[in-house]
Structure formats: structure tokens, C-alpha cells
Amino acid sequence: MSSFVGGTQLTEPLARSIASVGLCVKPDSAAAADAARTLHGWLQARGIEVHADAEAAVACGAPARERAVLAEKVDLLLVLGGDGTLLSVARELGAGEVPILGVNLGTLGFLAEVNPDEQIALLEDVLAGRYAVEPRMRLDVRVEREGREILATLALNDAVFSRNDLSRMIDIEARADGVPVTRYHGDGLIVATPTGSTAYTLSAGGPILMPGSRVVALTPICPHTLTQRPLVLPAESRLEITVRDDEGAAQLTVDGQIGASLRRGDRVRLHAEAPPAWFVVAPGRSRFEVLRAKLGWGLA
């Protein structure tokens, strides 16, 4: 079953009774550790089985488990931190379908949109079965060099092609479904999912996309050709970015966290064939409300 509420597609195949919860926290964060201890006790007092990742285990005294293992054992993942923590969790889960609830202990928090003062009320709703989940499209990103795959990962936000040398522009060629799109000569290119449309690509002039949209945005960064503008393609498009620069001139960064230095002739293939990540959404909160709050939009 699916529906659109305030510009957001809500789908509920994963709404389930919650008997176990996995805690994931931002590393080296005192606030996240304190929140984990508080929620660990709160959940246990309600008969919920609690598991923890390595960082949360230190705070709670619980056995540590890898995040991919957590995804197979629990009914809900509770992530305490900021958007960066959520991005790393969503990537490490791989094909896991466990719903993720993010509590924002960072700054802006587009992904971890639940504030600490809302977490208990929302958790009570979730434990009572009053919640919905939202699919977030991910990109399968693979780097090929001389016929050999050197990197394979998932992107929830974006894949960014940028320059390594501050004095140079990069030169990359984009194809969609085998058809040439254009050759980008400039500071770089951002390939963003709808989730990532409010991240780096927004600062570069890219469009804001609703999370349920099945599209990918290509946003050039300071292009040398000023007529090159952001381009939105169907999610089914198979993108291929080929580096035309000398060795070491270009860099690929996925979700701002992992990446690789690229050489001339390297091919980066991107496709939305990866299984989605699933996020718990606050009941009654529209995507437009989130945008107004996070971006400071007002109503006339």
C-alpha cells in the first residue's frame, strides 16, 4: 500500500510489531552515548530486546554487533547522531530491509529529522504500531579500471566527481543507457538521489526532489560551459562516467565518506538498482514541513 502525503510517498510493507531494537550511535559523541544509555534503559523497561553496534555497546554495556548483523536481528534500527551517521548506517546495511529511525544530534538533520525532545513520543507510536516507512532510493556505484572492478558501494545521497588539483579543472564524459549526454569540463559533477538533493547538489544549484521520486539529478559544479545546467534523468537510466583527465586529476567521493582517486579511462557506473533504505517517518509530518523548518522557508 502506498500514498502521497505532503509530497512524500509513504509505503508500509515493512510496518511491523517491534520486539527488538538495534542502537547505532555517532562515534566519539558524548551526547549520542548519553542518549543511547537513556534509550537502552527505556526500551528494556518496556520488554524490548536491545542490541548495539560497537559504539553504542561501549555506552550501554551491551554486546557489540556489526551493523549488517544488527539489520538481520532487529525489527527497528535507532540511529543517534547526524546525517553522516545515518549515511554510514544505511550503506553498511547492504540489502537489509530493517526500518531506520534517525534522531538528530547534529546540526541540520535532513535525514535524522526527529529531534531529541520528540524521540520518546515517536518511539511510543512506533511500539504501538502507529508509524509508516518511506523507501529511499540508493545508487549502486561501481568503478572499473582496465576491465577490473576496484570499488563497489552504495550511495544514499550522492556520488561526487571533483578535482584533486586546485589549479585544474576535470574532464569527464557522461553517458546514459550508452548514449552520450555531454562532456563536463569544470570543478566537478554531482550525481544525486532524491534524498541527496538537499545535500551538496543543493548548494551547487541542483533541484530539490521529493524522496519518493524515481529520478537522478546530474548537477555540474562550476562548469566551464555555462549552458550546462542540472539535468534530471529517470532512475532506470544506466549512467556511465568516463574520466578523460590525466592520472590523479579526479576524485570520486560517495556520500562524503568513501571514494577513490580516478585515472584517465576509469569508468564509473551508477544505477538505481540497489534495494532501497527504509526510513520511519513521523506521523502527520509532510516533506514540505521538513523543508520549511530546515531551510528557513516561510509562508506568506
C-alpha positions in Angstrom: 0.0 0.0 0.0 1.3 3.5 -0.9 0.1 7.0 -0.8 1.4 10.6 -1.2 1.2 12.8 1.9 2.6 16.4 1.6 4.8 15.5 -1.3 6.2 12.3 0.2 5.4 8.8 -0.9 4.7 6.6 2.1 4.8 2.8 1.7 4.1 0.4 4.5 5.2 -3.1 3.6 7.7 -3.1 6.5 5.5 -1.7 9.2 5.7 -4.5 11.8 5.4 -5.1 15.6 8.6 -4.1 17.3 10.1 -6.7 19.7 13.8 -5.8 19.2 15.7 -2.6 18.5 19.3 -2.0 17.4 21.1 1.1 18.7 23.7 2.8 16.4 25.4 5.9 17.6 27.8 8.5 16.3 31.4 7.7 17.2 33.1 9.8 19.8 29.9 11.7 20.7 29.1 12.2 24.4 25.6 13.3 23.5 25.0 10.2 21.4 26.4 8.0 24.2 24.2 9.6 26.8 21.1 9.2 24.6 22.0 5.6 23.9 22.2 4.8 27.7 18.8 6.6 28.3 17.0 4.8 25.4 18.6 1.4 26.3 17.0 1.6 29.8 13.7 3.0 28.4 13.4 0.2 25.9 14.4 -2.6 28.3 11.8 -1.4 30.8 9.2 -2.0 28.1 10.3 -5.5 27.4 12.1 -4.7 24.2 15.2 -6.7 23.3 18.1 -4.2 22.7 21.2 -4.9 20.5 24.0 -2.4 19.9 26.7 -1.5 17.4 30.3 -1.1 18.5 29.9 2.5 19.6 26.6 2.0 21.4 27.9 -1.1 23.1 30.5 0.9 24.9 27.9 3.3 26.2 25.3 0.7 27.2 27.5 -2.2 28.3 25.7 -4.4 25.7 27.5 -7.0 23.4 28.7 -5.3 20.2 27.5 -6.4 16.8 28.4 -5.3 13.3 25.7 -3.2 11.8 25.0 -5.6 9.0 24.3 -8.3 11.6 22.1 -5.9 13.6 19.9 -5.5 10.5 19.2 -9.2 10.4 18.4 -9.5 14.1 16.2 -6.5 15.0 12.8 -5.0 13.9 14.0 -1.4 14.1 17.3 0.4 13.9 17.5 3.5 16.1 20.4 5.8 14.9 21.6 8.5 17.2 23.7 11.2 15.6 23.5 13.3 12.5 23.0 12.8 8.8 26.6 11.5 8.4 25.9 8.7 10.9 22.7 7.8 9.1 24.5 7.7 5.8 27.1 5.3 7.1 24.5 3.0 8.7 22.4 2.9 5.5 25.4 1.9 3.5 26.7 -0.7 5.9 23.2 -2.4 6.0 23.6 -3.5 2.4 20.4 -5.1 1.2 18.9 -5.2 4.7 15.2 -4.1 4.9 15.0 -3.1 8.6 13.4 0.3 9.1 15.6 3.1 10.3 14.6 5.8 12.8 17.1 8.7 13.0 17.4 11.0 16.0 19.2 14.3 15.1 22.0 15.1 17.4 23.8 17.0 14.7 23.1 20.3 13.1 20.8 20.5 10.1 19.5 16.9 10.0 17.6 16.3 6.8 17.8 12.5 7.3 17.8 12.3 11.1 14.8 14.6 11.2 13.5 13.6 14.7 14.7 15.9 17.4 15.7 14.5 20.9 12.6 16.1 22.5 10.4 14.1 20.1 12.1 10.7 20.3 10.1 9.2 23.2 6.7 10.2 21.8 7.6 8.9 18.4 9.0 5.7 19.9 5.8 5.1 21.8 3.9 5.5 18.5 6.3 3.0 16.8 6.0 0.4 19.5 2.2 0.8 19.3 2.3 0.2 15.5 1.4 3.8 14.6 4.0 4.5 12.1 4.8 4.5 8.4 8.0 3.8 6.5 9.4 5.5 3.4 11.6 4.0 0.8 14.8 6.0 -0.1 16.4 5.1 -3.4 20.0 4.2 -3.4 22.6 4.1 -6.2 24.8 1.1 -7.0 28.2 2.7 -7.7 31.0 0.7 -9.3 34.4 1.9 -10.5 36.1 -0.1 -13.3 39.7 0.2 -14.3 41.1 -1.7 -17.3 38.3 -4.2 -17.1 38.7 -4.7 -13.3 36.3 -3.5 -10.6 38.2 -1.6 -8.0 35.3 -0.2 -5.9 31.7 -1.2 -5.4 29.5 0.6 -2.9 26.0 2.1 -2.3 25.1 5.8 -2.3 22.1 7.1 -0.4 22.9 10.8 -1.1 25.3 11.2 -4.0 28.4 10.4 -5.9 30.7 13.4 -6.4 33.3 13.8 -9.1 35.7 16.5 -8.1 39.2 17.7 -8.9 42.3 16.8 -6.8 44.5 19.6 -8.1 43.3 23.0 -7.0 44.8 24.6 -10.1 43.0 22.4 -12.6 39.5 21.6 -13.9 38.5 18.0 -14.5 37.3 16.5 -17.8 34.7 13.7 -17.6 32.2 12.3 -20.1 28.7 11.2 -19.2 26.6 8.6 -21.0 23.1 7.4 -20.2 22.0 4.0 -21.5 25.0 4.0 -23.8 24.1 7.4 -25.4 26.4 10.3 -25.0 25.0 13.1 -22.7 27.8 15.6 -22.6 31.4 16.2 -21.6 31.8 18.1 -18.3 34.8 20.4 -18.0 34.8 22.3 -14.7 35.2 21.7 -11.0 33.2 18.5 -11.0 29.8 16.8 -11.2 27.3 15.6 -8.6 25.1 12.6 -9.3 22.4 12.8 -6.6 19.4 10.7 -5.5 16.2 12.5 -4.3 17.5 12.0 -0.8 20.8 13.7 -1.7 19.0 16.6 -3.5 19.1 18.6 -0.3 22.8 18.0 0.3 25.8 19.1 -1.8 23.9 19.4 -5.0 21.5 21.9 -3.5 24.5 24.2 -2.8 25.6 23.8 -6.4 22.2 24.9 -7.8 20.6 21.5 -8.2 16.8 20.9 -7.9 15.1 19.7 -4.7 13.4 16.4 -5.3 10.8 14.6 -3.3 12.1 11.5 -1.6 9.6 9.2 -3.4 10.7 10.4 -6.8 12.3 7.8 -9.1 14.9 10.1 -10.7 18.6 11.0 -10.5 19.9 14.6 -10.7 23.2 15.4 -12.5 24.5 18.8 -11.3 27.7 20.3 -12.7 30.0 22.1 -10.3 31.2 25.5 -11.8 31.1 24.2 -15.4 33.4 25.9 -17.9 30.4 25.8 -20.3 27.8 28.0 -18.7 25.0 26.4 -20.7 25.5 23.1 -18.9 22.7 23.1 -16.3 21.3 20.5 -13.8 19.8 17.5 -15.6 17.1 15.1 -14.2 17.0 11.6 -15.6 14.8 8.6 -14.8 16.1 6.3 -12.1 16.1 3.4 -14.7 18.9 5.2 -16.6 22.2 3.4 -16.5 24.8 6.1 -16.1 28.4 5.8 -17.1 31.0 8.5 -16.3 34.4 8.1 -18.0 37.4 10.1 -16.9 39.3 11.9 -19.6 41.9 13.5 -17.3 45.5 12.6 -16.6 46.1 10.2 -13.7 45.2 11.6 -10.3 43.4 14.7 -11.5 39.9 13.5 -10.5 38.4 12.1 -7.3 35.2 10.1 -6.6 33.5 10.6 -3.2 30.4 8.6 -2.3 28.1 10.1 0.4 31.0 12.3 1.5 32.6 9.3 3.3 34.3 6.8 0.9 35.9 7.1 -2.5 38.8 6.6 -4.9 41.3 8.6 -6.9 40.5 8.2 -10.6 42.7 7.8 -13.6 42.2 8.5 -17.3 40.0 5.8 -18.8 38.3 4.8 -15.5 34.6 4.1 -15.8 32.1 4.8 -13.0 28.8 3.0 -13.5 25.8 4.2 -11.5 22.3 2.7 -11.4 19.4 2.8 -9.0 19.1 -1.0 -9.0 20.2 -1.3 -5.4 17.5 -2.1 -2.8 16.1 1.0 -1.1 16.8 2.0 2.5 13.7 2.3 4.6 13.1 5.2 7.0 10.5 5.6 9.7 8.6 8.9 9.2 6.9 11.0 11.9 3.1 10.7 11.6 1.5 13.7 10.1 4.7 15.5 9.2 4.9 16.4 5.5 8.1 16.7 3.4 7.2 20.4 2.9 7.1 20.9 6.6 10.6 19.5 6.9 11.9 21.8 4.1 10.3 24.8 5.7 11.9 24.0 9.0 15.4 23.0 7.7 15.7 25.7 5.0 14.0 28.5 6.9 11.2 28.9 4.3 8.2 31.0 5.5 4.6 31.1 4.4 3.1 34.3 3.1 
